[in-house]
Amino acid sequence: MRVAVRKLEGVESVKVSLNDGLAEVRLAPGNRVTVDQLREIIRSKGFTLKDAGVVVTGTIMEHEGAVVLAVSDGTPAFRLVDSPQSRGTLAALRSEAQERRVEIRGRVPERPPSATAELPALEVASYTIPTPSRSG
């Protein structure tokens, strides 16, 4: 499974722990890899999937009435929703970070194959807004 995931363009590294049932995939900035692509490769190698914990950087936007996170080329990648453990985080994020770069930590739940046309939900657990670096 590690070798198959590593072959995807944009994957920097893959760590697999069979004992813990975890795979950590680090992606290069500007990659075009989707959670669905990763899940399909992992599933094709005979592994059972659960939720995906993610740390992703992008820009907060409104898209078709939803709050979304756009990554790399400005295309919406995730529909943002509150995590069951952190109610209200999305409202704060929406008011504080609209049209700004933000790093989000959260979870992408497994979804049925019929949902492929929809943006995957990203349950926001926490976020940080990077401070602009000063060059001088």
N, CA, C and O atoms as CSV, one atom per row, in Angstrom:
chain,resi,resn,atom,element,x,y,z
A,1,MET,N,N,0.821,-1.180,0.000
A,1,MET,CA,C,0.000,0.000,0.000
A,1,MET,C,C,0.874,1.255,0.000
A,1,MET,O,O,0.586,2.218,-0.712
A,2,ARG,N,N,1.938,1.241,0.799
A,2,ARG,CA,C,2.823,2.402,0.875
A,2,ARG,C,C,3.397,2.741,-0.499
A,2,ARG,O,O,3.442,3.908,-0.887
A,3,VAL,N,N,3.832,1.723,-1.227
A,3,VAL,CA,C,4.441,1.935,-2.543
A,3,VAL,C,C,3.401,2.505,-3.522
A,3,VAL,O,O,3.707,3.416,-4.291
A,4,ALA,N,N,2.198,1.978,-3.493
A,4,ALA,CA,C,1.152,2.446,-4.414
A,4,ALA,C,C,0.786,3.902,-4.147
A,4,ALA,O,O,0.622,4.676,-5.090
A,5,VAL,N,N,0.657,4.285,-2.888
A,5,VAL,CA,C,0.324,5.675,-2.551
A,5,VAL,C,C,1.479,6.589,-2.924
A,5,VAL,O,O,1.264,7.690,-3.433
A,6,ARG,N,N,2.690,6.144,-2.677
A,6,ARG,CA,C,3.874,6.961,-2.957
A,6,ARG,C,C,3.995,7.290,-4.446
A,6,ARG,O,O,4.605,8.297,-4.806
A,7,LYS,N,N,3.425,6.460,-5.309
A,7,LYS,CA,C,3.505,6.690,-6.754
A,7,LYS,C,C,2.645,7.864,-7.225
A,7,LYS,O,O,2.858,8.376,-8.324
A,8,LEU,N,N,1.682,8.297,-6.416
A,8,LEU,CA,C,0.842,9.431,-6.803
A,8,LEU,C,C,1.685,10.703,-6.877
A,8,LEU,O,O,2.452,11.006,-5.963
A,9,GLU,N,N,1.534,11.436,-7.968
A,9,GLU,CA,C,2.250,12.698,-8.099
A,9,GLU,C,C,1.741,13.672,-7.044
A,9,GLU,O,O,0.537,13.903,-6.933
A,10,GLY,N,N,2.657,14.237,-6.275
A,10,GLY,CA,C,2.290,15.159,-5.211
A,10,GLY,C,C,2.429,14.569,-3.820
A,10,GLY,O,O,2.302,15.288,-2.828
A,11,VAL,N,N,2.690,13.265,-3.731
A,11,VAL,CA,C,2.892,12.623,-2.433
A,11,VAL,C,C,4.373,12.738,-2.075
A,11,VAL,O,O,5.235,12.278,-2.823
A,12,GLU,N,N,4.663,13.357,-0.920
A,12,GLU,CA,C,6.047,13.492,-0.466
A,12,GLU,C,C,6.519,12.267,0.295
A,12,GLU,O,O,7.626,11.778,0.073
A,13,SER,N,N,5.672,11.768,1.200
A,13,SER,CA,C,6.087,10.610,1.993
A,13,SER,C,C,4.862,9.847,2.492
A,13,SER,O,O,3.757,10.382,2.572
A,14,VAL,N,N,5.097,8.582,2.822
A,14,VAL,CA,C,4.037,7.722,3.355
A,14,VAL,C,C,4.634,6.899,4.486
A,14,VAL,O,O,5.662,6.244,4.311
A,15,LYS,N,N,3.984,6.933,5.649
A,15,LYS,CA,C,4.363,6.080,6.778
A,15,LYS,C,C,3.154,5.219,7.102
A,15,LYS,O,O,2.035,5.720,7.216
A,16,VAL,N,N,3.386,3.922,7.248
A,16,VAL,CA,C,2.304,2.995,7.547
A,16,VAL,C,C,2.624,2.265,8.843
A,16,VAL,O,O,3.740,1.781,9.030
A,17,SER,N,N,1.643,2.189,9.737
A,17,SER,CA,C,1.764,1.390,10.957
A,17,SER,C,C,0.629,0.376,10.952
A,17,SER,O,O,-0.513,0.711,11.265
A,18,LEU,N,N,0.946,-0.857,10.596
A,18,LEU,CA,C,-0.079,-1.899,10.591
A,18,LEU,C,C,-0.568,-2.197,11.998
A,18,LEU,O,O,-1.740,-2.523,12.189
A,19,ASN,N,N,0.325,-2.089,13.000
A,19,ASN,CA,C,-0.080,-2.321,14.389
A,19,ASN,C,C,-1.155,-1.337,14.840
A,19,ASN,O,O,-2.099,-1.716,15.533
A,20,ASP,N,N,-1.009,-0.070,14.443
A,20,ASP,CA,C,-1.972,0.963,14.836
A,20,ASP,C,C,-3.101,1.127,13.824
A,20,ASP,O,O,-4.094,1.799,14.106
A,21,GLY,N,N,-2.956,0.516,12.642
A,21,GLY,CA,C,-3.959,0.672,11.602
A,21,GLY,C,C,-3.996,2.075,11.037
A,21,GLY,O,O,-5.066,2.593,10.719
A,22,LEU,N,N,-2.821,2.699,10.910
A,22,LEU,CA,C,-2.737,4.080,10.446
A,22,LEU,C,C,-1.787,4.224,9.263
A,22,LEU,O,O,-0.794,3.506,9.141
A,23,ALA,N,N,-2.121,5.162,8.408
A,23,ALA,CA,C,-1.215,5.568,7.338
A,23,ALA,C,C,-1.123,7.085,7.399
A,23,ALA,O,O,-2.141,7.776,7.438
A,24,GLU,N,N,0.096,7.599,7.407
A,24,GLU,CA,C,0.304,9.043,7.382
A,24,GLU,C,C,0.861,9.400,6.013
A,24,GLU,O,O,1.916,8.908,5.612
A,25,VAL,N,N,0.148,10.252,5.308
A,25,VAL,CA,C,0.547,10.654,3.965
A,25,VAL,C,C,0.817,12.155,3.984
A,25,VAL,O,O,-0.062,12.948,4.321
A,26,ARG,N,N,2.023,12.531,3.625
A,26,ARG,CA,C,2.386,13.954,3.532
A,26,ARG,C,C,2.396,14.337,2.057
A,26,ARG,O,O,3.010,13.672,1.223
A,27,LEU,N,N,1.698,15.429,1.764
A,27,LEU,CA,C,1.582,15.893,0.388
A,27,LEU,C,C,2.410,17.148,0.173
A,27,LEU,O,O,2.567,17.964,1.081
A,28,ALA,N,N,2.931,17.293,-1.019
A,28,ALA,CA,C,3.716,18.468,-1.383
A,28,ALA,C,C,2.782,19.663,-1.580
A,28,ALA,O,O,1.633,19.494,-1.986
A,29,PRO,N,N,3.275,20.865,-1.292
A,29,PRO,CA,C,2.468,22.054,-1.585
A,29,PRO,C,C,2.091,22.072,-3.065
A,29,PRO,O,O,2.892,21.707,-3.926
A,30,GLY,N,N,0.873,22.497,-3.344
A,30,GLY,CA,C,0.408,22.589,-4.724
A,30,GLY,C,C,-0.004,21.274,-5.346
A,30,GLY,O,O,-0.270,21.220,-6.547
A,31,ASN,N,N,-0.064,20.196,-4.551
A,31,ASN,CA,C,-0.447,18.892,-5.096
A,31,ASN,C,C,-1.909,18.902,-5.521
A,31,ASN,O,O,-2.660,19.806,-5.155
A,32,ARG,N,N,-2.308,17.907,-6.285
A,32,ARG,CA,C,-3.701,17.781,-6.729
A,32,ARG,C,C,-4.311,16.451,-6.268
A,32,ARG,O,O,-5.309,15.993,-6.824
A,33,VAL,N,N,-3.710,15.849,-5.263
A,33,VAL,CA,C,-4.190,14.577,-4.736
A,33,VAL,C,C,-5.444,14.836,-3.901
A,33,VAL,O,O,-5.493,15.781,-3.114
A,34,THR,N,N,-6.458,13.982,-4.083
A,34,THR,CA,C,-7.681,14.110,-3.293
A,34,THR,C,C,-7.763,12.986,-2.261
A,34,THR,O,O,-7.126,11.943,-2.404
A,35,VAL,N,N,-8.555,13.223,-1.226
A,35,VAL,CA,C,-8.782,12.191,-0.219
A,35,VAL,C,C,-9.408,10.965,-0.880
A,35,VAL,O,O,-9.071,9.833,-0.532
A,36,ASP,N,N,-10.319,11.183,-1.835
A,36,ASP,CA,C,-10.956,10.063,-2.532
A,36,ASP,C,C,-9.931,9.215,-3.295
A,36,ASP,O,O,-10.034,7.989,-3.302
A,37,GLN,N,N,-8.944,9.854,-3.936
A,37,GLN,CA,C,-7.898,9.099,-4.641
A,37,GLN,C,C,-7.107,8.238,-3.659
A,37,GLN,O,O,-6.847,7.064,-3.922
A,38,LEU,N,N,-6.729,8.822,-2.538
A,38,LEU,CA,C,-5.974,8.071,-1.533
A,38,LEU,C,C,-6.790,6.899,-1.011
A,38,LEU,O,O,-6.280,5.787,-0.870
A,39,ARG,N,N,-8.058,7.155,-0.726
A,39,ARG,CA,C,-8.920,6.082,-0.218
A,39,ARG,C,C,-9.060,4.948,-1.231
A,39,ARG,O,O,-9.041,3.776,-0.856
A,40,GLU,N,N,-9.198,5.286,-2.490
A,40,GLU,CA,C,-9.360,4.257,-3.527
A,40,GLU,C,C,-8.118,3.372,-3.622
A,40,GLU,O,O,-8.230,2.151,-3.726
A,41,ILE,N,N,-6.948,3.979,-3.586
A,41,ILE,CA,C,-5.713,3.196,-3.645
A,41,ILE,C,C,-5.603,2.291,-2.424
A,41,ILE,O,O,-5.276,1.111,-2.549
A,42,ILE,N,N,-5.873,2.839,-1.251
A,42,ILE,CA,C,-5.769,2.050,-0.015
A,42,ILE,C,C,-6.778,0.910,-0.028
A,42,ILE,O,O,-6.450,-0.216,0.346
A,43,ARG,N,N,-7.994,1.196,-0.454
A,43,ARG,CA,C,-9.049,0.171,-0.538
A,43,ARG,C,C,-8.651,-0.923,-1.531
A,43,ARG,O,O,-8.892,-2.104,-1.280
A,44,SER,N,N,-8.036,-0.534,-2.671
A,44,SER,CA,C,-7.658,-1.510,-3.701
A,44,SER,C,C,-6.565,-2.460,-3.220
A,44,SER,O,O,-6.370,-3.528,-3.801
A,45,LYS,N,N,-5.859,-2.080,-2.175
A,45,LYS,CA,C,-4.808,-2.934,-1.616
A,45,LYS,C,C,-5.336,-3.817,-0.482
A,45,LYS,O,O,-4.566,-4.490,0.203
A,46,GLY,N,N,-6.664,-3.805,-0.293
A,46,GLY,CA,C,-7.280,-4.717,0.663
A,46,GLY,C,C,-7.439,-4.193,2.077
A,46,GLY,O,O,-7.736,-4.962,2.990
A,47,PHE,N,N,-7.246,-2.897,2.272
A,47,PHE,CA,C,-7.378,-2.330,3.605
A,47,PHE,C,C,-8.769,-1.741,3.804
A,47,PHE,O,O,-9.382,-1.241,2.862
A,48,THR,N,N,-9.258,-1.806,5.036
A,48,THR,CA,C,-10.544,-1.216,5.393
A,48,THR,C,C,-10.308,0.213,5.837
A,48,THR,O,O,-9.396,0.493,6.614
A,49,LEU,N,N,-11.134,1.106,5.340
A,49,LEU,CA,C,-10.962,2.528,5.632
A,49,LEU,C,C,-11.910,3.008,6.709
A,49,LEU,O,O,-13.016,2.496,6.880
A,50,LYS,N,N,-11.436,4.007,7.424
A,50,LYS,CA,C,-12.263,4.714,8.400
A,50,LYS,C,C,-12.113,6.191,8.092
A,50,LYS,O,O,-11.967,6.575,6.932
A,51,ASP,N,N,-12.147,7.003,9.105
A,51,ASP,CA,C,-11.996,8.441,8.908
A,51,ASP,C,C,-10.552,8.786,8.578
A,51,ASP,O,O,-9.625,8.030,8.869
A,52,ALA,N,N,-10.389,9.957,7.958
A,52,ALA,CA,C,-9.055,10.465,7.661
A,52,ALA,C,C,-8.837,11.733,8.474
A,52,ALA,O,O,-9.575,12.707,8.329
A,53,GLY,N,N,-7.819,11.714,9.331
A,53,GLY,CA,C,-7.427,12.932,10.029
A,53,GLY,C,C,-6.555,13.736,9.083
A,53,GLY,O,O,-5.662,13.183,8.440
A,54,VAL,N,N,-6.803,15.044,8.989
A,54,VAL,CA,C,-6.056,15.864,8.044
A,54,VAL,C,C,-5.599,17.163,8.699
A,54,VAL,O,O,-6.204,17.658,9.650
A,55,VAL,N,N,-4.521,17.686,8.159
A,55,VAL,CA,C,-4.069,19.044,8.424
A,55,VAL,C,C,-3.893,19.642,7.046
A,55,VAL,O,O,-3.060,19.178,6.267
A,56,VAL,N,N,-4.669,20.669,6.736
A,56,VAL,CA,C,-4.652,21.215,5.379
A,56,VAL,C,C,-4.671,22.742,5.427
A,56,VAL,O,O,-5.344,23.345,6.263
A,57,THR,N,N,-3.921,23.347,4.517
A,57,THR,CA,C,-3.857,24.803,4.425
A,57,THR,C,C,-4.554,25.247,3.154
A,57,THR,O,O,-4.371,24.655,2.090
A,58,GLY,N,N,-5.349,26.284,3.273
A,58,GLY,CA,C,-6.055,26.810,2.115
A,58,GLY,C,C,-6.712,28.134,2.439
A,58,GLY,O,O,-6.391,28.773,3.441
A,59,THR,N,N,-7.636,28.540,1.582
A,59,THR,CA,C,-8.333,29.807,1.732
A,59,THR,C,C,-9.809,29.549,1.982
A,59,THR,O,O,-10.431,28.746,1.287
A,60,ILE,N,N,-10.368,30.229,2.973
A,60,ILE,CA,C,-11.782,30.104,3.308
A,60,ILE,C,C,-12.599,30.921,2.316
A,60,ILE,O,O,-12.292,32.085,2.059
A,61,MET,N,N,-13.641,30.306,1.758
A,61,MET,CA,C,-14.499,30.962,0.769
A,61,MET,C,C,-15.949,30.547,0.992
A,61,MET,O,O,-16.229,29.574,1.692
A,62,GLU,N,N,-16.851,31.287,0.397
A,62,GLU,CA,C,-18.257,30.890,0.304
A,62,GLU,C,C,-18.432,30.295,-1.086
A,62,GLU,O,O,-17.953,30.856,-2.073
A,63,HIS,N,N,-19.128,29.145,-1.164
A,63,HIS,CA,C,-19.361,28.496,-2.450
A,63,HIS,C,C,-20.717,27.817,-2.391
A,63,HIS,O,O,-20.923,26.904,-1.591
A,64,GLU,N,N,-21.638,28.253,-3.226
A,64,GLU,CA,C,-22.981,27.680,-3.291
A,64,GLU,C,C,-23.635,27.603,-1.913
A,64,GLU,O,O,-24.262,26.604,-1.561
A,65,GLY,N,N,-23.473,28.686,-1.138
A,65,GLY,CA,C,-24.113,28.785,0.171
A,65,GLY,C,C,-23.400,28.059,1.287
A,65,GLY,O,O,-23.899,28.032,2.412
A,66,ALA,N,N,-22.249,27.471,1.016
A,66,ALA,CA,C,-21.506,26.734,2.041
A,66,ALA,C,C,-20.148,27.391,2.258
A,66,ALA,O,O,-19.637,28.093,1.386
A,67,VAL,N,N,-19.577,27.156,3.424
A,67,VAL,CA,C,-18.205,27.579,3.705
A,67,VAL,C,C,-17.299,26.460,3.218
A,67,VAL,O,O,-17.465,25.303,3.606
A,68,VAL,N,N,-16.339,26.808,2.364
A,68,VAL,CA,C,-15.448,25.801,1.790
A,68,VAL,C,C,-13.996,26.213,1.988
A,68,VAL,O,O,-13.683,27.371,2.264
A,69,LEU,N,N,-13.133,25.235,1.838
A,69,LEU,CA,C,-11.698,25.469,1.864
A,69,LEU,C,C,-11.177,25.204,0.462
A,69,LEU,O,O,-11.325,24.106,-0.074
A,70,ALA,N,N,-10.564,26.227,-0.123
A,70,ALA,CA,C,-9.943,26.085,-1.443
A,70,ALA,C,C,-8.447,25.918,-1.232
A,70,ALA,O,O,-7.842,26.628,-0.429
A,71,VAL,N,N,-7.854,24.979,-1.956
A,71,VAL,CA,C,-6.417,24.750,-1.854
A,71,VAL,C,C,-5.781,24.957,-3.220
A,71,VAL,O,O,-6.465,24.901,-4.243
A,72,SER,N,N,-4.516,25.189,-3.238
A,72,SER,CA,C,-3.662,25.404,-4.410
A,72,SER,C,C,-4.259,26.333,-5.451
A,72,SER,O,O,-3.985,27.532,-5.395
A,73,ASP,N,N,-5.048,25.862,-6.388
A,73,ASP,CA,C,-5.486,26.687,-7.519
A,73,ASP,C,C,-6.782,27.450,-7.272
A,73,ASP,O,O,-7.348,28.003,-8.216
A,74,GLY,N,N,-7.267,27.498,-6.043
A,74,GLY,CA,C,-8.488,28.230,-5.738
A,74,GLY,C,C,-9.764,27.445,-5.923
A,74,GLY,O,O,-10.852,27.980,-5.709
A,75,THR,N,N,-9.660,26.178,-6.318
A,75,THR,CA,C,-10.831,25.331,-6.489
A,75,THR,C,C,-11.258,24.782,-5.135
A,75,THR,O,O,-10.420,24.258,-4.401
A,76,PRO,N,N,-12.545,24.886,-4.780
A,76,PRO,CA,C,-12.994,24.327,-3.500
A,76,PRO,C,C,-12.651,22.844,-3.404
A,76,PRO,O,O,-12.915,22.073,-4.326
A,77,ALA,N,N,-12.059,22.458,-2.272
A,77,ALA,CA,C,-11.644,21.076,-2.064
A,77,ALA,C,C,-12.457,20.394,-0.974
A,77,ALA,O,O,-12.684,19.185,-1.027
A,78,PHE,N,N,-12.898,21.174,0.022
A,78,PHE,CA,C,-13.651,20.621,1.143
A,78,PHE,C,C,-14.803,21.547,1.506
A,78,PHE,O,O,-14.681,22.771,1.442
A,79,ARG,N,N,-15.920,20.942,1.887
A,79,ARG,CA,C,-17.042,21.675,2.488
A,79,ARG,C,C,-16.809,21.599,3.990
A,79,ARG,O,O,-16.735,20.506,4.551
A,80,LEU,N,N,-16.692,22.758,4.649
A,80,LEU,CA,C,-16.355,22.782,6.067
A,80,LEU,C,C,-17.603,22.645,6.928
A,80,LEU,O,O,-18.621,23.286,6.667
A,81,VAL,N,N,-17.518,21.806,7.954
A,81,VAL,CA,C,-18.600,21.609,8.914
A,81,VAL,C,C,-17.988,21.558,10.307
A,81,VAL,O,O,-16.803,21.265,10.461
A,82,ASP,N,N,-18.802,21.843,11.318
A,82,ASP,CA,C,-18.329,21.739,12.689
A,82,ASP,C,C,-18.068,20.294,13.049
A,82,ASP,O,O,-18.801,19.395,12.637
A,83,SER,N,N,-17.032,20.079,13.812
A,83,SER,CA,C,-16.775,18.770,14.407
A,83,SER,C,C,-17.774,18.580,15.540
A,83,SER,O,O,-18.127,19.552,16.208
A,84,PRO,N,N,-18.243,17.352,15.775
A,84,PRO,CA,C,-19.163,17.140,16.899
A,84,PRO,C,C,-18.563,17.584,18.237
A,84,PRO,O,O,-19.305,17.945,19.152
A,85,GLN,N,N,-17.245,17.564,18.363
A,85,GLN,CA,C,-16.588,17.950,19.606
A,85,GLN,C,C,-16.310,19.446,19.704
A,85,GLN,O,O,-15.973,19.929,20.786
A,86,SER,N,N,-16.439,20.183,18.627
A,86,SER,CA,C,-16.071,21.604,18.660
A,86,SER,C,C,-17.142,22.473,18.014
A,86,SER,O,O,-16.863,23.212,17.071
A,87,ARG,N,N,-18.337,22.386,18.509
A,87,ARG,CA,C,-19.438,23.206,17.983
A,87,ARG,C,C,-19.087,24.693,18.076
A,87,ARG,O,O,-18.535,25.144,19.079
A,88,GLY,N,N,-19.405,25.439,17.037
A,88,GLY,CA,C,-19.148,26.869,17.025
A,88,GLY,C,C,-17.847,27.253,16.366
A,88,GLY,O,O,-17.638,28.427,16.060
A,89,THR,N,N,-16.963,26.297,16.139
A,89,THR,CA,C,-15.679,26.605,15.519
A,89,THR,C,C,-15.875,27.126,14.106
A,89,THR,O,O,-15.187,28.055,13.683
A,90,LEU,N,N,-16.802,26.538,13.379
A,90,LEU,CA,C,-17.039,26.956,11.996
A,90,LEU,C,C,-17.531,28.402,11.932
A,90,LEU,O,O,-17.102,29.158,11.060
A,91,ALA,N,N,-18.421,28.794,12.839
A,91,ALA,CA,C,-18.922,30.173,12.858
A,91,ALA,C,C,-17.771,31.148,13.121
A,91,ALA,O,O,-17.680,32.194,12.479
A,92,ALA,N,N,-16.903,30.805,14.057
A,92,ALA,CA,C,-15.754,31.663,14.353
A,92,ALA,C,C,-14.815,31.735,13.150
A,92,ALA,O,O,-14.321,32.805,12.796
A,93,LEU,N,N,-14.581,30.604,12.542
A,93,LEU,CA,C,-13.716,30.545,11.365
A,93,LEU,C,C,-14.286,31.388,10.234
A,93,LEU,O,O,-13.559,32.135,9.578
A,94,ARG,N,N,-15.578,31.268,10.010
A,94,ARG,CA,C,-16.250,32.006,8.943
A,94,ARG,C,C,-16.105,33.515,9.142
A,94,ARG,O,O,-15.829,34.236,8.183
A,95,SER,N,N,-16.283,33.999,10.361
A,95,SER,CA,C,-16.219,35.439,10.600
A,95,SER,C,C,-14.785,35.959,10.667
A,95,SER,O,O,-14.526,37.109,10.312
A,96,GLU,N,N,-13.866,35.132,11.112
A,96,GLU,CA,C,-12.495,35.568,11.340
A,96,GLU,C,C,-11.578,35.408,10.129
A,96,GLU,O,O,-10.620,36.165,9.977
A,97,ALA,N,N,-11.858,34.445,9.279
A,97,ALA,CA,C,-10.875,34.086,8.253
A,97,ALA,C,C,-11.394,34.129,6.826
A,97,ALA,O,O,-10.736,33.601,5.929
A,98,GLN,N,N,-12.538,34.732,6.583
A,98,GLN,CA,C,-13.082,34.785,5.222
A,98,GLN,C,C,-12.056,35.363,4.250
A,98,GLN,O,O,-11.500,36.436,4.487
A,99,GLU,N,N,-11.812,34.645,3.159
A,99,GLU,CA,C,-10.865,35.048,2.106
A,99,GLU,C,C,-9.421,35.115,2.600
A,99,GLU,O,O,-8.592,35.783,1.982
A,100,ARG,N,N,-9.110,34.437,3.694
A,100,ARG,CA,C,-7.748,34.418,4.224
A,100,ARG,C,C,-7.210,32.993,4.225
A,100,ARG,O,O,-7.971,32.025,4.226
A,101,ARG,N,N,-5.879,32.884,4.224
A,101,ARG,CA,C,-5.224,31.586,4.341
A,101,ARG,C,C,-5.370,31.096,5.772
A,101,ARG,O,O,-5.277,31.873,6.723
A,102,VAL,N,N,-5.599,29.810,5.908
A,102,VAL,CA,C,-5.803,29.229,7.223
A,102,VAL,C,C,-5.318,27.781,7.205
A,102,VAL,O,O,-5.375,27.116,6.170
A,103,GLU,N,N,-4.842,27.294,8.349
A,103,GLU,CA,C,-4.487,25.886,8.494
A,103,GLU,C,C,-5.561,25.238,9.352
A,103,GLU,O,O,-5.833,25.684,10.466
A,104,ILE,N,N,-6.163,24.192,8.829
A,104,ILE,CA,C,-7.260,23.517,9.524
A,104,ILE,C,C,-6.835,22.107,9.906
A,104,ILE,O,O,-6.244,21.383,9.105
A,105,ARG,N,N,-7.146,21.731,11.144
A,105,ARG,CA,C,-6.986,20.357,11.621
A,105,ARG,C,C,-8.383,19.797,11.789
A,105,ARG,O,O,-9.257,20.427,12.385
A,106,GLY,N,N,-8.579,18.604,11.253
A,106,GLY,CA,C,-9.908,18.023,11.361
A,106,GLY,C,C,-9.955,16.600,10.856
A,106,GLY,O,O,-8.948,15.893,10.811
A,107,ARG,N,N,-11.153,16.204,10.478
A,107,ARG,CA,C,-11.420,14.817,10.106
A,107,ARG,C,C,-12.296,14.804,8.865
A,107,ARG,O,O,-13.256,15.569,8.762
A,108,VAL,N,N,-11.963,13.938,7.932
A,108,VAL,CA,C,-12.776,13.731,6.738
A,108,VAL,C,C,-13.421,12.359,6.883
A,108,VAL,O,O,-12.753,11.340,6.703
A,109,PRO,N,N,-14.730,12.320,7.212
A,109,PRO,CA,C,-15.385,11.024,7.407
A,109,PRO,C,C,-15.451,10.221,6.111
A,109,PRO,O,O,-15.490,10.782,5.016
A,110,GLU,N,N,-15.462,8.913,6.256
A,110,GLU,CA,C,-15.677,8.024,5.104
A,110,GLU,C,C,-17.066,8.328,4.559
A,110,GLU,O,O,-17.998,8.565,5.327
A,111,ARG,N,N,-17.207,8.321,3.262
A,111,ARG,CA,C,-18.509,8.606,2.658
A,111,ARG,C,C,-18.829,7.557,1.616
A,111,ARG,O,O,-17.933,6.907,1.077
A,112,PRO,N,N,-20.111,7.395,1.333
A,112,PRO,CA,C,-20.492,6.380,0.351
A,112,PRO,C,C,-19.995,6.743,-1.043
A,112,PRO,O,O,-19.884,7.926,-1.364
A,113,PRO,N,N,-19.691,5.742,-1.883
A,113,PRO,CA,C,-19.215,6.015,-3.243
A,113,PRO,C,C,-20.172,6.878,-4.050
A,113,PRO,O,O,-19.732,7.579,-4.961
A,114,SER,N,N,-21.447,6.850,-3.752
A,114,SER,CA,C,-22.426,7.651,-4.494
A,114,SER,C,C,-22.245,9.144,-4.261
A,114,SER,O,O,-22.826,9.947,-4.990
A,115,ALA,N,N,-21.459,9.537,-3.269
A,115,ALA,CA,C,-21.283,10.949,-2.930
A,115,ALA,C,C,-20.095,11.582,-3.644
A,115,ALA,O,O,-19.684,12.683,-3.278
A,116,THR,N,N,-19.541,10.927,-4.638
A,116,THR,CA,C,-18.314,11.430,-5.265
A,116,THR,C,C,-18.490,12.780,-5.944
A,116,THR,O,O,-17.504,13.500,-6.103
A,117,ALA,N,N,-19.685,13.154,-6.349
A,117,ALA,CA,C,-19.876,14.431,-7.023
A,117,ALA,C,C,-19.852,15.596,-6.032
A,117,ALA,O,O,-19.616,16.737,-6.429
A,118,GLU,N,N,-20.092,15.324,-4.765
A,118,GLU,CA,C,-20.117,16.366,-3.747
A,118,GLU,C,C,-18.708,16.610,-3.216
A,118,GLU,O,O,-17.840,15.741,-3.279
A,119,LEU,N,N,-18.508,17.818,-2.693
A,119,LEU,CA,C,-17.252,18.078,-2.002
A,119,LEU,C,C,-17.230,17.265,-0.722
A,119,LEU,O,O,-18.245,17.183,-0.030
A,120,PRO,N,N,-16.095,16.659,-0.390
A,120,PRO,CA,C,-16.033,15.934,0.874
A,120,PRO,C,C,-16.142,16.909,2.046
A,120,PRO,O,O,-15.624,18.024,1.989
A,121,ALA,N,N,-16.822,16.475,3.105
A,121,ALA,CA,C,-16.943,17.288,4.309
A,121,ALA,C,C,-15.644,17.206,5.094
A,121,ALA,O,O,-15.032,16.142,5.190
A,122,LEU,N,N,-15.234,18.316,5.646
A,122,LEU,CA,C,-14.090,18.382,6.552
A,122,LEU,C,C,-14.611,18.912,7.870
A,122,LEU,O,O,-14.981,20.081,7.976
A,123,GLU,N,N,-14.640,18.041,8.889
A,123,GLU,CA,C,-15.091,18.439,10.221
A,123,GLU,C,C,-13.954,19.199,10.890
A,123,GLU,O,O,-12.904,18.627,11.183
A,124,VAL,N,N,-14.167,20.485,11.130
A,124,VAL,CA,C,-13.133,21.361,11.664
A,124,VAL,C,C,-13.016,21.170,13.176
A,124,VAL,O,O,-13.954,21.450,13.923
A,125,ALA,N,N,-11.859,20.693,13.611
A,125,ALA,CA,C,-11.598,20.557,15.042
A,125,ALA,C,C,-10.933,21.826,15.580
A,125,ALA,O,O,-11.273,22.309,16.661
A,126,SER,N,N,-9.978,22.358,14.807
A,126,SER,CA,C,-9.296,23.597,15.194
A,126,SER,C,C,-8.692,24.232,13.952
A,126,SER,O,O,-8.605,23.611,12.893
A,127,TYR,N,N,-8.281,25.474,14.105
A,127,TYR,CA,C,-7.646,26.169,12.990
A,127,TYR,C,C,-6.685,27.211,13.514
A,127,TYR,O,O,-6.795,27.668,14.651
A,128,THR,N,N,-5.736,27.583,12.661
A,128,THR,CA,C,-4.842,28.698,12.946
A,128,THR,C,C,-4.754,29.549,11.686
A,128,THR,O,O,-4.804,29.047,10.563
A,129,ILE,N,N,-4.623,30.833,11.907
A,129,ILE,CA,C,-4.431,31.762,10.791
A,129,ILE,C,C,-2.968,32.183,10.850
A,129,ILE,O,O,-2.559,32.897,11.766
A,130,PRO,N,N,-2.184,31.743,9.877
A,130,PRO,CA,C,-0.755,32.093,9.895
A,130,PRO,C,C,-0.569,33.605,9.823
A,130,PRO,O,O,-1.275,34.292,9.085
A,131,THR,N,N,0.382,34.110,10.589
A,131,THR,CA,C,0.678,35.522,10.527
A,131,THR,C,C,1.601,35.755,9.332
A,131,THR,O,O,2.513,34.967,9.082
A,132,PRO,N,N,1.362,36.833,8.602
A,132,PRO,CA,C,2.203,37.104,7.436
A,132,PRO,C,C,3.663,37.310,7.871
A,132,PRO,O,O,3.941,37.981,8.866
A,133,SER,N,N,4.567,36.729,7.118
A,133,SER,CA,C,5.979,36.904,7.453
A,133,SER,C,C,6.447,38.262,6.935
A,133,SER,O,O,6.026,38.730,5.877
A,134,ARG,N,N,7.311,38.863,7.702
A,134,ARG,CA,C,7.850,40.162,7.283
A,134,ARG,C,C,9.187,39.936,6.607
A,134,ARG,O,O,10.059,39.238,7.125
A,135,SER,N,N,9.325,40.530,5.458
A,135,SER,CA,C,10.620,40.454,4.780
A,135,SER,C,C,11.258,41.823,4.870
A,135,SER,O,O,10.584,42.842,4.722
A,136,GLY,N,N,12.496,41.847,5.101
A,136,GLY,CA,C,13.048,43.147,5.289
A,136,GLY,C,C,14.455,43.169,5.058
A,136,GLY,O,O,15.084,44.220,5.178
